[in-house]
Amino acid sequence: MRIIIAPAKKMVWDTDSFAVDDLPMFLEQTERLKTALQGMSHQELQALWKCSDAIAGQNIERLERMDLRRSLTPAILSYEGIQYRYMAPGVMETAHLDYLREHLRILSGFYGLLRPFDGVTPYRLEMQARLSVDGCRDLYHFWGGRLARQLASETDVVLNLASKEYSKAVASGLPQTIQFVTCVFGDLENGKVVEKGTKCKMARGQMVRWLAENHITDINDLRAFDQLGYQFWDAMSEGNRRVLLWIQSRKA
């Protein structure tokens, strides 16, 4: 089983807590993206990133001195979003980190597909960004089927805990022999499941931690997840699409 998650916009350097295992698998493609970004003007970059002047300035400075092979941070520690705070890899036991090494993959607009202890440097590039590189109109076309093929070479079961923006980069490219299971975390409102951004991020991070702590390798064991007030509901799961639907029990 492989678990896929999205990255976070906010990133940090941490070269002290854990050692880097390896360089990212698609570093050649990342180099091309880096070159394309470095050839853009301040105004073009800010428009691409859709961010404030301060954030643009910080990331342009990072881009100017970017080194993809030195002073790197393990990917799992480099992201600082809500999902990663609830996952809390910095305080995990060694056995749980080893589980993440084997089973967790992080999707990235800049790096493609990351193993948890691949070395990365702070960047800003969302998967949905309309960056034209190598004749490709956007990053979905740039990465093409590479990411799906890599996942398919590693496993026959993919647990999708990524946002739609990121899961879209692999879902359509996976062969039919791969079981692709998506967890939907939502509230039940007027008979409908409503996903709420912050709560979804919290739940995804909590689930990754729970999977690691319980060393879950069978997709059927997801039914036992009961963190943050969520529980599994068979009646609302879409079995024909191989989807697991989770709702907050307090809303039931």
N, C-alpha and C positions, 0 to 999 in steps of 0.2 A: 504494500500500500504506500502511496505517496500522497501527502497533504500539500495542497497549494494555498498560499495566502498572498495578499497584496502587500506592497511596501508601505511606507509612510512618507509624507512630504518632509517632515522635520528629521534631520540627520545630525549625527555627532561623530567626532573622532573618539575612539577608545582603543588605544594600542597596548594597553597595560593589563586589562582584566583577563582576556583569553588570547591564546595564540591563534594566528590564522592557519588553516589547514592547507589551502591551495588558492590559486587564482581562479576567477570565474571561468566557466566553460566556453563562453562566447566572447572572449576578450577581443578577438579580431574585429568582430562586429561593433563592439563597444568603442574601439579605437576610431572606427569610421564615424560613429555618432559624435564622438568627442571632436573630431576634426570639423565636422559640419557645424557644430555649435560654436566652435571657436572662430569660424568664418562669418558669424552673424554679428550685426551691430547691436549696441545696447538696446535700442528701441525694438529691434526684431526679437531679441531674446525676451524682453519684458512682455511683448505681445504673445510670444509662444508660451511663456510660463504663466501668464495671466496673474501677475502678482504686483505687490506694492513696490515703490522705488527702493525701499530699504532691503526687501528680500531680493530684488533683482540685483542690487549692488553687491550683496553678500555672495550670491551665486555666480556673478560675473567674476568676482575676485577668486572664488574657488576654481572656476573654469580656467582662468589664466594660469594658475599654478598647479593644475591638476596632474597628478602622477598616478597612473593606474597600476603601478607595480611596487610602490614603496609607501611606507607609513600607512598601512592599511588597517581597517577595522573589520573584525568578523561581521558578516552581514546581519546576523541575528542581534548584534549589539548596536548596530549603526542606526537603526530606525527607532524613533522616539514617539510614535503615535499611540493612541489609546489601546489599540490591539496589542501592541508590544509591551505596554505597561501591565496589562492583565496577564499576558504570557509570562512576564518577569523572568526571562532567561538568565539574568545576572545572578539570581539566587537559586537556580536549579541545582539539583544534585548531579553528579557526574553521569550516573546511569540515565537520567532524564535527558541530559544534553546529548548523550550517545544515541538515544532514541531519535532526537531531532536530526542529528547528523544523517541518519539513515532514511528517515521518513519525510522530513519537511523540506519543501522547496518554496522559494520566494520568487514571485514573478516581478519583473522590473522592466520599465520602458527603456532604461539605459543598459542594463546588463542582461536582459533576456530572462534567464532562469538561474537562480542562485541557490547553492547549498548553504546551510546555516553558517558554516565557518569559512566560506570563501571570503577573501579579502576585498573590501570595497573602499571607495573614497566618497565623501559627500557629493551629491549631484542633485540636480533638479530636472526631471524629465518624466512626465506622466505618460502612461501608455496611450492615452487618447490624444496626446499632443500631435498637431498636424505638422510634423517635421518631414520634409521631403529629402530623402537620402537614396543614392544609388538608383534613381529613377522611380522610387516607391513614393506614393503620395502621402503615406502616413506610416506610423510605427507598426501597425497591424500588418501592413503589407511588407514592411522591411523585415520583420521577424518571420513572416510567412508561416510555414509549417515546422520550422526548426524546434520550437519549444515543445510542441505536441509530440514530435518524433522522439525527442529526448526523453520525455516522460514515458512514452510507450515502450522505450527500450529498457526502462527501469522497473516497470510494474504493469499489472493488468487491472489495477484498481486505483482510481484517483479520487480522493476526497477533496471536494472543492469548498474551501473556506474563504475564497477571494471575492472581491466585489465584482460586479458584472463587467466593469471597465477592464479588469485584468483577466478574469476567467474567459472572456471573449477571445483572448489571444491564443488559447489552446483548445477550447471546447470543440470547435468545428473541425479541427485538424486531427483529432484522435480517431484511430480506427474503431470500428464497431465492436471489436473484441475487447476494448477497454471499458470497464465499468466506471462511469463518471457520476459520482454521487454528490449532490449539492445540499448543504445544510442551510435552511432558511430560518433565521431567528426573527420572530415577529410577535406583535400583540394581536389578539383577536378582538376586532372592533366591528360591531354590526355584522357578524358572521364572516368577516373577511380578515385575512392575515395582513397586517400592516408592518412593514419593516421600517425601523427608525435608526438612522445612521449611527449615532453614538452608541446606542444599546447593542446594535449588531457588532460593532467593533469590539466592544467589551466582551460579548459572548464568544466571538471568534477567538480572541486571545485566550479566554478562559478555557475554551475547548482544547486548544493546542496544549495548554498546560495539563489539562485532565488526561488527554491522550498519552502524553509523555509519562505522567505519574503512574498511570495504570497500564502502560505498555500495550496499548490497543493495536492489534494487527488485523482483527476481523471486523469488517464493516458493519456486521450485524450487532456488534457490541455497542454501537453508538446509542442504542435505545436506553442504555443505562445512564446516560448523561443527565445530571440533575443540578447543575450549577447555576447560580445567579437567578434562581426562580424559574428556569426553563425545564421543560420535560418533553419527551417524545410523544407525538400523537399519531398513531397509525391511521386513524380515520381521515386525517387531513393530508397525509402523505400521497404524493403522486407516483404510485408504483410504476406506471407505464413509462415515466420519464426517469425512473430510478432516483427520485428525489426524496430526501429526508426532510420533513418539516418539523421544526421545533417552535413551540409557542410558550409564552410565559404563563405558568399555571395560575398566577393571581388574576389573569384576565379571563380565564376560562369560565 
